[in-house]
Each structure stands twice: as C-alpha cells, then as structure tokens.
Amino acid sequence: IAATKHLIDNPKATLKALMKFIPGPDFPTGGHIVELAGVEEAYATGKGAFKVRATTTIEKVSSRKQGIVITELPYTIGPEKIVEKIADLVKSKKLQGVSDIVDLSDGQQGTRVVLEIKNGFEPEDILEKLYKLTPMEDQFSINAVALVNGKPQTLGLKAALQVFIDHRVEVVKRRSEFRKAKAEARLKLVDGLLKAIIDIDKVIKIIRGSEDASVAKDSLIKSFKLTDEQATYILDMPLRRLTKMSKLELETEQKELKAAITKLKALLASEDAIKSQVSEELSEVSKNFGTPRRTKVA
C-alpha cells in the first residue's frame, strides 16, 4: 500500500524507489529471502525465481544438548514434510548428528519443530546440510500474469501497481457517478415534496377527488408545477405518510443532498482529487487490515 501511494504521488517513481517499500514478497508463513537478484528480476520483468529459507534458532533443547528450533518455513512447505524428510535422511545415514526430532506445531503457537543434536556435532554445520538436503530452503518462482483490459499480460512491479491504481481510480469515478445520480434523483423527489407540502390539504383534495390516478397526476402536475416523476412519487406514497412529513426535515435533506452533489461534482472534475481519494482509502485499508511484515529479506 505504501508503494502504491508513493506511485500515486510520484508517477515517475523508479523501480528502485518502489522496492524501498516492497523489498520482496511477504509470505504468510514468514521465512527469509536469500536471493535478491531473482526478486529484482521478477519485479523488473514479471518473471523471476529466488530462494526462501526457514527461520531457525540454535538453542538448548535439553539440560545437556543443543538443538535447532524451526519456527518458520518456506511458503507451501508444511512441518510434517520437513519432519518426514529429516527422518528419511537420518535413517539412510545421509544426515548425521540428529538424535531426535519433535513436531510441536499447533494452531496457536504456529510452527515449532525441534531437532536435538548429538554431542560432538556442530548445530551450524547440520543446519547448512538441512538447507541443502531438505525443503527448509525452497525456490519460489514468480510469473506475474494478469488480465489487463481483457488481455493477459506479464507485469513487473511498477506496471502491476499502475494497473491497480488505474482500477481504483475507475472504481472511485464510477462509484461517485452512481452516488451523484442517486442523490440528484432523490433531490428531485424532495423538491417535489416540498412544493406539495406547502399546501398538503390541496394535494389530498386533488387525490381524493380524482376519478383515477392518471387524472390525479395531471392535476398535481398542473397545480404544483411538478414533473411526471415527482407527481407519480407523491401518488404512490400512502396519505398517512404524506400528511406526517415535516417541511423542516425535507429542507434539511434537501440541503444535505445539494452539499453531497456539489462535493461529488468537485471530485469528478479533478483527477488529482480522485487520486487523493484513492490514496485516502488505501490508508484506511492499511490502518484496518495492515499487519507487520513476516518474510525477512537478507
């Protein structure tokens, strides 16, 4: 969101400037990105690959032994897959120095796989072997294809953000046009009601004294200089509701509608105002739904 806002304010922003806000993909499972060249290529061209490593710590796991604790894994890699692979490596003697492996992962604590290391082995050396022999280090590929105006295109980071901005600008325009039209339609009805409410007794007399709705509508249009739509709206309204209407309430609504229409017209007349609105809405999304970055960049 920060990168999008920066591009709104600085249309000529470079990819390098945007990467200050998005240094790499942020996966829900965390982990560490270890190949920035692949990320830069993906951001520049829309295609690229890089490696993601598990997050680990080396600590005491028992009174006498050191161990490796895995707390985050590459995206799409589950702890059960890691446990199974390590167990196979130990069994086939391709990995030595691991005396025990326990999966303590759960829905509340998240990922937590504990490897107990035998005395005489260096946890750092075993960890490097784990990165090479297991999915604790996994490659992630990007192929950023999106439909743009109905056609598939491969988009780099800047192009993808620009397409998103253009979409949000169009959303704000169409939404504002809809709201303006709705407010204008309601204002016409309120204007008609205000004309009729001045002499509500006459309105009721016309409605009750007319042979049918068509005659009543023609009489209302002629007597109060209403449009066809305004007269129809009054006729469709129950008399009990019409008689209870307050001139003050209608005038208040009329004032509010006029203010809303003026504001919407000003917004639609200015491209900068629309972009500012998009930026404000993005800030609100970030405030309500933003979370700290999970994936670290080496």
Summary of the structure (lengths in Angstrom):
residues: 298
radius of gyration: 33.2
end to end distance: 21.9
largest distance: 106.3
contacts: 871
relative contact order: 0.13
helix: 55%
strand: 17%
